[in-house]
Amino acid sequence: MDEEINLRKIKERNRLVLDTSTLIDGRISKFLKKAEFKGEVIIPEPAVAELEAQANFGKMSGFQGLEEISNLRKLSSEKGFSIRFSGKRPGLEEIKLSRGGAIDEMIRKIASEEDATLVTCDRVQHLVSIAKGIDSIYLQQEKITPEQTRIMSFFTPDTASVHLREGNIPMAKRGRIGSLKLVKIGLEPLSLEELKAIAHEILEAARQDDDSSIEIERHGATVVQLRDLRIAIAERPFADRMEITAVRPVAKVSIHEYGVDEELKRRFIERQRGILIAGPPGAGKSTFAASVADFLMENGYMVKTMESPRDLMVRDEITQYAPLEGDMILTADILLLVRPDYTIYDELRKTSDFQTFADMRLAGVGMIGVTHATRPIDAIQRMVGRIDLGVIPQVVDTVIFIDAGRIVKVYELKFTVKVPSGMMEADLARPVIDVLDFKSKRVEFEIYTYGEQVVVMPLAGERDPDEIKMKLETILSELVTDFEVDVLNERKAIVRVPEDQISFLLGRKGRNIRRIEDEVKISIDVQPLREKRSGKVMEVRVGETKKQWVIYAPGLEGKEVDIFAENEYITTASVGRKGDVKIRKDKDPGKMLKMAIMRGQRIFVKY
């Protein structure tokens, strides 16, 4: 009905002025063709300038408008109506004020001076024109819902993504997460005109639908969130051919369906944390992040998201923020005023993303970041060089690695000061980030600085102390008559032999003991064998003088004891008549003891 009314109005007019919205809409050429229009079409220079500016910024609307002008010129020679350009190009000031209506005012002025009818698809432009006494025809935009778009017709319940490329048969990925297959979903290759028609539908539906939006417009690239579809449109010169890729989550999953253990759930809700959710593309990271957001809301936390594009499928109570004026730093400024308990940051890629994430985390906001990584440790390495090394454990204390929709690995980060694995000297102690397996609590990686380099050192799996002891005993039984072996950890052991056999065991310039160390791959401390140890443990108090540490071990006077800090062996010494052991601060054992005291570790002796 509306189309018939518009056709009649156009047929009755002799002179038409087309504004920017009408040219972008692209229907005016069809109306003029159907109405057999024979009058004059006036295209305002301000409208051309605005379209040119949009095209230069890579917006599809600009290219659509300029193509419509080309269509009108061809149609004018076929149908016999005249076409001309009128008005002056806007200056810099008018371009700056275009959003406030400066360009629209210039177009209305042309319509008034030409005594012509203004044709517009902009309701505000139409109402202002009528108010100023300018004859106007309002072409109400065709209502198109996301469900009516052709892109939706390619999707089935098990379709994860649709891939349309100029000159190629339509393809889709179908199946379950972890077992998706690329299949053909058409018989004929798609033409450029077909792809442009599909893209136009997508853009119009996104503009008219309250739950959809155009997230990114760049030169040759547009990203649209059409309900739960994330659609990327690529054109020349950005791509060699036009391409449309539409991705949607296969399913909305609850955190309980991931088999998350209770300890990890408690870790989410006991206090605000810094968490990285990592995994390869298409592994289900964003789906898991959305399930965590819902879980946090259920447990009384206020949750917001930072996304570009906004495609997380979260509950309605969670507000999804885009980059403010194209900048996530400005979005973070607003969120710090909003004060959410947790913020989901999807996705972390650029240095500025990691720095914004760190800034919000250090301000006290719980942060959950989503990032691409092929291995769990790679997610942590992406922060190295972007964030100060010593700050990383304060920014991120948990890494969850997702692959094929499953939680494959969980890491916990802890900051400590110690001698890195493989180094023996106490004066090599430095700040170290321990990367622990969340379940076993075993350290799998150490991150520290060595010179000017940052080292991410994988640690070998722990060896069985009994196995190490048996190997040492086998070797020693062939060299000495009596011995005692005490394996402190996988890197250190004490071997006690009779005092008169120590030099033989050490060998000339220590060659024998070095050979044994290389064979067993352990550092050996050779000590005299005196009395047999009881194996008992006593916790001790540590005092200090100007040059010495004093370990008080009352009741053990005259006994030889091994001194430990937690599970780290420090030295062996004899307890004096006053029940104490004195260790010089400038020696290696003294330096190790200092580090242990700084870390607040438990000091004890074995006797």
N, C-alpha and C positions, 0 to 999 in steps of 0.2 A: 504493500500500500504506500509506504514512504517513498519507494523507488518511483512509483507512478507519479506521485505529487512532484518529486524533484525533476523528473523528466519534463512534465508539463511546464514547470516554472522556467527551466532552462530554455525550452522551445519558445517561450513568450518573450525572452529578453534578447536584445540586440548586441549588447556589449557586456562582457563578463571580465571581472578581475579575479584572478586565482591567488589565494594566499599560500603561505608555506605549507600549512597543514593539509590543504587540498592536494598539492603536488605530491606530498609524501604518501598520502592515502592511496593515490593511483587509480581511483575510480572515475575521475572526471573525464578521461578519454573515452571510457565506455559510455558514459552518459551522453557526451557530445555525439558519439557515433549513433546511438539509438534514437536520439532526439532529432537527428538530421539538422543539426544547428548550422545556420548560414551566416551568423553575425561575426563579431570580432572578439577574439580572446586576447586579453592583456595580461602579460606576465610581469609583475613588478620586479625591478632590479634589486630591491632590498630582499625579496624572497630568494632570488638567485644567489645573492651574496651569502645569505644564511645557509642555504643548501651547500654551497661551495665550502663554507667554513666547517660544516658538519662532516662533509666528505673528507676534507683535509685532516680532520681529527679521527678519521676511520669509522665514523658512525654509519651504519647501514641506511639510516633514514635519509642521510644526505645523498647517497648513491641512488636510492629509490626515487627521490624527488627529481634529480637530474635526468634519470632515465625516463621519467614521466614527461618531462619537457621535450625530450627527443621524440617520444611517442606522439605528442601533440603536434609537433612540426610535420611528421609524416602524415598524420591524420588530416591536417589542414589542407594539404595538397590533394588528398583523396576526396574529401567531403566538401571542399569549396569554401570553408570559412577562413578568415584572415587571422594572423597571429602576429603580435608585436610586443616589444619590451618597452616599459615606461618607467620613469622615475630615475632618481640618482642612487648610486651605491651608497650604503651607510658608511659614516666615518667611524673612527675608533671608538668615540664616545657612545654612539648608538649601538655598536656591537657589544660594548661592555654592559649596556643597559637593556640588552635584548630580552633577558628573562623578566624584566619589569614591564615589557610591552612596548619598548621603543620601536622595534622593527614593525610590530603590528600597527602602531600608530602611523608609520610612514606608508604602509599598504592601504590603510583606510583613507589617508589623505589622497592617494592616487585615485582610488575609487570615487571619491567625492569630486575631484577636479575633472575626471574623465566622464562624470555623470553616468557611471556604470554600476552594475550589480556585483557586489562582493560575494564570492563563493568561498565558503570556509567549512572546515570540519572541527573547528575550535568553538565550543559553546560560548566561552567568554568573549571571543572576537565577535561572534554573531550578536550577542546581547549589547556590547558596546556600540557596534555599528548601528543597530536599531535605535539605541538611545540617542545617537548623534544624527539621526535622520538619513542614514545611508541605507539604500536598498540592499538586502542581504539574503542569501540562500544558505541554509544550514544543512549540510550533508551529514546526517548523523551516521557515525561509524557503524559498520556492520558488526553486530554482536556475534562474537565467536568465543566459545568457551574452550578451555584446554582439551576437553573430551572430544570436541569437534575437529581438532587439528589432525592432519594426516599423519604427523609423527606418532601420535598415540596409537594409530591403527597398526603400527609395526610391532607393538608390544603384546606379549602373551604373559600369563602369570609367572612363567619361569625365565623370562627375558631380563637379563641384567643390563644390557646396553645394545644400542642400535647404531650402525655405522653407515652413513650415506655419503658417497663420493661421486663427483661428476665423472660420467663415463664408465661407472662400475655398477655391478649388480648390488642391491642392498644386502648388507650383512648384519648379523646379530650374534651376540654371545648369550647362549642359553644353558641352563642347568643350575646346579647348586654351587655356592661359594666353594672354591677349591677344585671343582670339576666342571668348569665352564668350557663350552665348546663353541667355536666360531662356525656359524652355518649361514648358507644363503637363504634369504627370505623373499626373493623376487626372481623374476625370469628375464626381465629386460634391464639394461643399463639405464641409469638416471641421467637426464640431460641437464644442462645448466639452467634452463628455464624452469624445469620441474623443481630443482633444488631451491631456486630463488622464490618460487611460489610457496614451497614448504616453509622457508625461512620467514617470509612475509607473514604467513599464518601464525607462526610461533611468536613473532614480535607483537602482532596485533592482540593475540590472546593474552600475552604477558602484560601488555599495557592496560587491558580491560579487566583482568582478573585480580581481585584483592589479595589472593594468596600466591600471586606470581610477581616476578620483577625482572627487569633487565639489570643484571649485576655489574657487568663490565662491557664497555664499548671502547675498542682500540682500533687502530688503523689496520683493517683487514681481519679483525677478530671481535666476536661478540659472545658473551656468556649470559645465558638466560636461565633463571630458575622458574620452571613451569610446573607449579604444584610440586610433586616429589621428583620431577625430572630435572637433571642438570644438563643443559644443552650448550655445547660449544659450536659456534658457527665460524668457520675459517674461509676466507676469500683471498683472491689475489690482491696485492702482491705478497701477503703474509704466507699463503700456501700456494703450491703450484697449480692446484685445482680447487674448486669450491668443495667444502666438506662439512657435513653436519654430524656431530656425535652426541647422542643422548644417552645418559647414564641414570639409572635409578637403583635404589637399594632393593635387593631381592626380597628381604624380609626385615621386619622390625623385631629385634630380639631383646628379651629381658636379660639382665645381668646374671640371673640365676641359671639361665640356659647355657651359659658359658662354663658352668662347673667351677665358678670362682670359690675357693675355699674360704672358710669363715675368718681366718687370720688376715687374708687380703681385704675382705670386706671391712673388717675392723680398722684396718690401716686407712681406708678411705674416710671413715667417719669419726675416728678418734680425735683428729684435729686436721686443720687445713694443711695440705701437702703440695709438693711440686711433683707432678707425675707426667711421664712421657709415654704415650701410646705409639708404638712404632711397628712398622711392617712394610712389605713390598706393596706396590700399587694393586688395588683390587683385593686385598687380603681381608678386608672387613674392619679396618681401623675406625672409620667414622661411625659405623654401625655400633661397635663396642663403646665408643665415646658417648654416643647418644644413650646407650643403656646405662652407663655410669651416671650421666646427668640425671636420668629419671630416678635412679637409685638414691642419689644424693638428695633430690627433692623429697623423696619418700621419707628420708631420715632427718628432715627439718632444716636442710641447707638451702639458701637462696642461690640459684645458679643462673648465670648468663652465658652467652656464647659470643665469640668474635670469629667471623667467617667471611671469606671472600672466594667463591660465592656462598650465600647462605643456604646450605643444602642438608644440614643435619636434621634428621627426623626426630625432633624432641617434642615433649608434651607442650600444650598451649601455655602453661604458666611460665615457661622459660622464654625470655626475650632474646632474640637473635640480632646481634649488631653487625653491621657491615663497616668497612673503612669509612670514617667520617672525612668527607672531602677528599676521598681517595687515600687516606693515610691512617693506618692502624694505631699510630702513636696518639693521634687525636682521639680515636675511639677509647684508648686506654685512659686518657685524661678524664673522659666522661665517666668511665666505669669506676675509676677511683673515687669519684664523687657519689656514684650509685652504691658503692660498697657491697658487692656481692660476696658471699662466702667462698664460692668457687666460680671460676671462669674457664670455659672450654675454648681453647685457641686452635682453630682448624684452618689452615695447616701452617706448620713452621717450616719455612724454606730459606728465606733470605736472612742475612745477618740482622737486619732491622727487626725481623720477626722474633728472633731469639733474644735480642736486647730488650724489646718491649715485654716479652714473656718474663724475662729476668727482673725487669724493673717492677712489674706488678707483683711478682712473687716476693721480692724483697720488701715490698710495701705491706705485706701481710695477707695478700689475697691468695687463696688456694687456687692453683693453676693446674690444668690438665691440657697438655699440648699433644697434637697429632702430627707426626712427621714420617717421612719415607725413610726406610732403612732396609738393607738386605740381611743384616745380622743384628742381634740385640745390641752389641757393643757399638755398632756404627751410629746408633741414635745418640750415644754419649759423645762419641768422637765429633759429631756435627757441631757440638757446642764448644769444643776446644778451639781456642783462637778467637772465638766470638764473645766468650764470657771469661773473665779471670778465672784461672784454674781453681784457686782456693774458694771461690764463690759457688762453683758448680754444685757441690752437695747441698748447699743451702737453697739453691734454685730448684734442683731436681733430686729427690731422694728415692724415687721409685721409677723403674722402666718396665713397661709391660709390652712384650713382643707378640704380635698377632700374625698368624699365617693360616690361610685357608679357613678363616672364620673361627680359629681356635687359639687359646692362650698357650703359646709354645714355651715362653720363658719369662720369668719375673726376676729382675735385678733390684738389689737394694744398695744405695751408695752411702758410704761412711767416710768421714775425714779423720785422718790420724797423722801423727808424726812418728816415723820409724825408719829403720834401715830397709830399703826395698829388697825384695827377694833376689838372691844372687849376689848381693853385696855383703861383705863381712865386717868391715871396719865401722866402729860406732860413730866416727866423725862424718860418715856418709849419710847419717840420718837426715831426713827432709820431710816436708809435708807430702803425704801420699793419699790419694783417693782409692779406697778399697771398694771394688765392685763385687758384691757377694750374691750368690744364688739365694733367692728369698726362702726357699724351703730348707736347704741343707745348711745355710749360713756359711758355706765355704767361700773363700776369696778366690774368684776366677780370673780377675784382672787387677792390676795395679796401674794407676795413672800418676805420673810424677814428672818433674822437670830434671833433665840431665844436661847440664850446660845451658845452651839456648834452645834445646829441643824438648818437646813434650813427648814422653814415652808412654805408650799404652801397652803394657807388658802382660801377655797371657801367662798364667801360672800353670805348670803341669799338675795333673791330678795328684792328690796326696798318696804317698807311698806308705805301705804298711810298716810301722816301726818294728814289728816282730821279724818281718822279712829282712829289713836292714840289719837288725841285730844278728840274725842267723848267718848272714853273709859275712859280717865282720868277724864273728866267732870262728867261722871256717878258715878265714885267712890268718887270724891271730894264732890259732892252734898249731899252725905250722911254723910259727916264728918264735913264740915265747912259751915258757912253762906254765905260767899262771897269769890270769888276766881277769878283768871285770869290765863289762861293756854297759854303758848307760846311754841309750838313744834319747836325746832330748826332743828332737823334732826331725822332720825329713831333711833338714839342712845341717844339723849339728849333733855330734856324739862325743861322749867322754870315754876314753880308754885308759884304764888304770892297770899298770904292770909293776912288778917288783922294781925297786929303784935302780938295781944294778943292771937291769935289762932295758932301761929307757933309751940309752944311747944306741943300742943295737936296733931297737924298733924304729927310731928316728932315721938311722942311717947317716952316711956321710952327706953333710949339708942338707939333711932332711929329705933325701931322695926316696928312702923306703916309705916313709909316711905319706909323701906326696903321691907315690904310686898307688897306695891303698886308697887314698882320698879320690883319685881319678877313677879307680875301678868301681868303688861303691857310690861315687858321686855324693860325697858328704864331707863336711869339714870336721876334722878330728882333733880333739884336745887331749894330749897325752899327759897323765898325772901319775904320781907314785901310788902304788897299791899298799895301803896300810891296813886298817881294820875294816871288817865287813860292815856295810851300811845296814841300818834297820829299815830304811825306806820311808821313815816317818817324815811328816811335814809340820813346820811350825811357822805361823805368820809372825812377822817381826816389825818393830818400829824403827824408823830411819831418822837419825838426826844429822847434824852437820857442823863442821868447824870451818875455818877459813879455807883450808886446803883439802879437807877430807870429808867423806860421807861416813857416818858411824851407824852400823847396823847392830841393834841391841838384841842379843839372843841369850838371855839368862837361863842358866841350867845346862847349857851346852859347852861349858868351859873346857878347853883342850880338845874338843871334837873338830873334825874336818867336815865342813858343810858346803853344799852347792847352793848358790844364791840365784833365785829366779824372780822375774817380774812377769806376773801372769804365767804364760807358758814359755816365756823366752829366757833361756839360760844366760846368766851374766858372768859368773866366775865361781871358782872354788877357793875357799880360804879356811884357815884355822881360827876358831873362836879363842880369844885371849882370856887371861885369868880373870878379867873384870866382866866377862860375858859379852864382849862386843867384837865386831869386826870392823877394821878401818880400811877404807878404800880411797885412794887418792883421786881427786876430781879431774886431774889432767891426764889420767890414763884411760884406756878404752873402757874397762869395766865401770869407771866413774862416770864417763860420758853416757854410757848406756843406762846407768842408774838414774842420771839426771833426766833423760828423756822419759823413762818410765814414771818418775815422780810427776813430771809435767803433764803426762797423760792421765794421772790419777790411778795407775795400775796397782794391783795388790802385790806386795813384796813378801816373799816367804823363803824359807830355807829347807832343804832336804838333808837329813843326817842318818 
